[in-house]
Amino acid sequence: MTDTATAVEVTAQDVHGPGVVFCPNPKMTLWSGHPRVFIDVATTGEGKCPYCGTLYKLAPGTVLHGH
C-alpha cells in the first residue's frame, strides 16, 4: 500500500486529457500495482485513488489550460 500521509504533487505536465492523472503513477513500484484508474484533479485541485488511497494534488500555482 501507498503512504497516504503524503500527497503526490502534480503539475500541468502530469495531467492528461480532461484534467486527470492516473494511478498507479510511474514512480510506484510494480509489486504494489493495481488496475489503472484516472483521477480527476481539475475540478477541485485534488483527487484520491479509490484503490490505494494516494492523494494527488495540483502544485501551487498550476494552471490547467482548457479547464
C-alpha positions, 0 to 999 in steps of 0.5 A: 500500500501507498503512504497516504500521509503524503500527497503526490504533487502534480503539475500541468505536465502530469495531467492528461486529457480532461484534467486527470492523472492516473494511478498507479503513477510511474514512480510506484513500484510494480509489486504494489500495482493495481488496475489503472484508474484516472483521477480527476484533479481539475475540478477541485485541485485534488483527487484520491485513488479509490484503490490505494488511497494516494492523494494527488494534488495540483502544485501551487500555482498550476494552471490547467489550460482548457479547464 
